[in-house]
Amino acid sequence: MSQEKVFADWKEREAKAEAMVPLIGGLYRDNNIESSVFGRLIIKRSVIDILKAHRFARQVEDQEVTVHDTYPVLASVQAMGIKNAHIDAGKLAVKFREEANGRDLEAFLKDELAEAVEGTEREGTDIVLYGFGRIGRLLARLLIERTGGGQALRLRAIVVRKGNAANDLEKRASLLRRDSVHGSFKGTIQVDEENHALIANGNMIKVITADAPDTIDYTAYGINNAIVIDNTGKWRDEDGLSLHTRAKGVSRVVLTAPGKGIKNIVMGVNDGDIAADDKILSAASCTTNAITPVLKVLSDTYGVENGHVETVHAYTNDQNLIDNYHKGDRRGRAAGLNMVLTETGAAKAVSKALPEMEGKLTGNAIRVPTPNVSMAILNLNLGSATNKDELNATLREAALHGVLQKQIDYSNSPEAVSSDFVGSRAAGVVDALATIADDKRCVLYVWYDNEFGYSCQVIRMVQKMAACTLPAFPSAK
C-alpha cells in the first residue's frame, strides 16, 4: 500500500473515531451505557485512545477490528434505546463477523442484547473516602470518571485530618490534580473555600476534617446511607471499623487492606459471599487481588498441589526514603536505594477468598526501588500436566472471554516492562512470554499496578455492594 493510501486510511479512521466520541458520551450520560473495546474502556477517552484500543484486537484476536466495525454497533445500540449496560463493541463486532449466520447487524444485536432490558431509574449511592492518600486519590479519580448520569456511585465527601497549612484545601486539590506516577487529572478541579469543598468535573466533594470516624454527622452535609471506604489502614478489625457505622449517615464500610475477622473479598473470585446485611467488608490486599484470580483459573483447570509466591513489589509510603528507624525489619533502609527483603501475608490470605488453597502456598516479598507496578512470581506444582502453550491458551481465554476477564489481563509483548502496566485496570496481567511449564510444574509471572489496578477492584466491589454493576455484553463464557 502506498504512503498516500496509508495516510488516507488513517484519516478515515481518525474521522470515524472523532464521530464516536459524542456517540459514546451520549450513551453514557443519557443511557448509562459503558462502552469498551476488548475490555478497554473508551468512555471519556481521546480519539487516539479509542484508536489504540482497537489496535489491541490484533494482539488478542489475531485479526483487524477497526472503528468502521465498532461504530455501527454503538450506533445501533443507541437506536435500540438500550440502557444500563456495559457494551464491548469490539467483541460484539467480532462475534457478528463470525456468528451472524445471515442476520444483519440490527437483527444480530436484537438477539445478542435481548437481556439488556431498560432498567428503572434509581438514586445514586453516596460514597465517602475516609483518608486521601495514594489509594484514596486514585479512588476519587475513578469515582469522578464514572459519575455518568448520577445513577451509580457519587463521591460526596473525603475525610482528612486537619492540616497545618493555611492553604490546606488547595494542597489537597493539587495532590488530586497532579500525580507523579499516574499523570494529571483528566478534567478540572476548583477549590470552593466557602463550602470547604472541591469541585471536580461538576462533582461537589465536601472536605471534612475529623480525628475519629464516630464524631462525624454526615447527614449535616446531605449525605445518607453512605458507603465509607476507609483507605487509612488504621483499623483492620470489626471493632475498629465499626466506629464508622456509628456516624450518622453511614450504612456500610469497605476497608482497602487485609481485614482481620471480617470477610476479605477478591472481586471475581468470592464476591458471591457478599450478603445484603454485611456492614463491614475488606477488599484484601493488592497482591492477593493480583494472584487469586489466576490461581482460581489454575485450580479449576488443573488443580494446584502447592507452591511459592514471590512478590517483587514497588516501594510504598510505609518505607523510609533514607535510612532511619522503622519498627519492621529491613524496612528502615532507604527505599530508593535498596532491594528490601520482607514478608507478605498475601500467599496465606489467598485462602480467605479461595478456600481450596488453604495451607498450599508460602510467600515472601522483595521491595524494589520503583514507585509503582509490582510482579508476582507463582512457582506452582499442579494437579495435572500441561505445557507452556496450553497453559497460556487457558489464561488467554480467561482474560478475554471468561468470567474473570475484568480481573485478568494478558500480555505477549517481548518488550514489556513494569512502566508499561501503569494504569492497568486489571487486578493482574499474565506475562505470557515468561511462562514456564513442564509436566505438572509451572512458573507464572503476573504484573500488577498495585495502586490503580487494586483501586479498580475496590470500585468493582463497591458497585456490587451498591447493586449498580452493569450487565456486560457479550456475556462471559
URFENRA-V625679 format. One record per backbone hydrogen bond with DSSP energy under -1.0 kcal/mol. NH is the residue of the N-H (numbers start at 1). CO is the residue of the C=O. Records with the same first field share a line. If there is no record, write none. Layout:
NH = CO + CO
This chain:
6 = 2
7 = 3
8 = 4
9 = 5
10 = 6
11 = 7
12 = 8
13 = 9
14 = 10
15 = 11
16 = 12
17 = 13
18 = 14
19 = 15
20 = 16
21 = 17
24 = 20
25 = 21
26 = 22
27 = 23
28 = 24
29 = 25
30 = 26
31 = 27
33 = 27
34 = 85
36 = 87
37 = 40
40 = 37
42 = 35
50 = 46
51 = 47
52 = 48
53 = 49
54 = 50
55 = 51
56 = 52
57 = 54
58 = 55
59 = 56
60 = 56
61 = 57
69 = 66
70 = 66
71 = 67
74 = 70
75 = 71
76 = 72
77 = 73
78 = 74
79 = 75
80 = 76
81 = 78
82 = 77
84 = 31
86 = 471
87 = 34
88 = 473
89 = 36 + 87
92 = 88
93 = 89
94 = 90
95 = 91
96 = 92
97 = 93
98 = 94
99 = 95
100 = 96
103 = 100
108 = 104
109 = 105
110 = 106
111 = 107
112 = 108
113 = 109
114 = 111
116 = 113
117 = 115
125 = 152
127 = 154
128 = 227
129 = 157
130 = 229
131 = 159
137 = 133
138 = 134
139 = 135
140 = 136
141 = 137
142 = 138
143 = 139
144 = 140
145 = 141
146 = 142
147 = 144
150 = 147
154 = 125
156 = 127
157 = 127
158 = 206
159 = 129
160 = 208
168 = 165
171 = 167
172 = 168
173 = 169
174 = 170
175 = 171
176 = 172
177 = 173
178 = 174
183 = 179
185 = 177
187 = 185
190 = 199
192 = 197
197 = 192
198 = 205
199 = 190
200 = 203
201 = 188
203 = 200
205 = 198
206 = 156
207 = 196
208 = 158
210 = 160
215 = 212
216 = 213
218 = 248
220 = 217
221 = 218
222 = 219
223 = 218
226 = 249
227 = 126
228 = 252
229 = 128
230 = 254
231 = 130
241 = 237
242 = 238
243 = 240
244 = 241
247 = 244
250 = 247
251 = 226
252 = 226
253 = 279
254 = 228
255 = 281
256 = 230
260 = 236
265 = 282
269 = 266
270 = 266
273 = 270
274 = 271
278 = 275
281 = 253
282 = 263
283 = 255
289 = 285
290 = 286
291 = 287
292 = 288
295 = 291
296 = 292
297 = 293
298 = 294
299 = 295
300 = 296
301 = 297
302 = 298
303 = 298
305 = 381
306 = 381
307 = 360
308 = 379
309 = 362
310 = 377
311 = 364
312 = 375
313 = 366
315 = 368 + 370
319 = 316
320 = 331
324 = 332
333 = 330
335 = 320
337 = 334
338 = 334
340 = 367
342 = 365
349 = 345
350 = 346
351 = 348
352 = 349
353 = 350
354 = 350
357 = 354
358 = 355
360 = 357
362 = 307
364 = 309
365 = 342
366 = 311
367 = 340
368 = 313
370 = 368
374 = 448
375 = 312
376 = 446
377 = 310
378 = 444
379 = 308
380 = 442
381 = 306
382 = 440
383 = 303
386 = 439
391 = 387
392 = 388
393 = 389
394 = 390
395 = 391
396 = 392
397 = 393
398 = 394
399 = 395
400 = 396
401 = 397
402 = 397
405 = 402
407 = 404
408 = 404
409 = 428
411 = 430
420 = 417
421 = 418
422 = 419
424 = 421
428 = 407
429 = 447
430 = 409
431 = 445
432 = 411 + 430
434 = 431
435 = 432
436 = 443
438 = 441
441 = 438
442 = 380
443 = 436
444 = 378
446 = 376
447 = 429
448 = 374
450 = 448
453 = 449
454 = 449
455 = 451
456 = 452
457 = 453
458 = 454
459 = 455
460 = 456
461 = 457
462 = 458
463 = 459
464 = 460
465 = 461
466 = 462
467 = 464
468 = 463
473 = 86
477 = 401
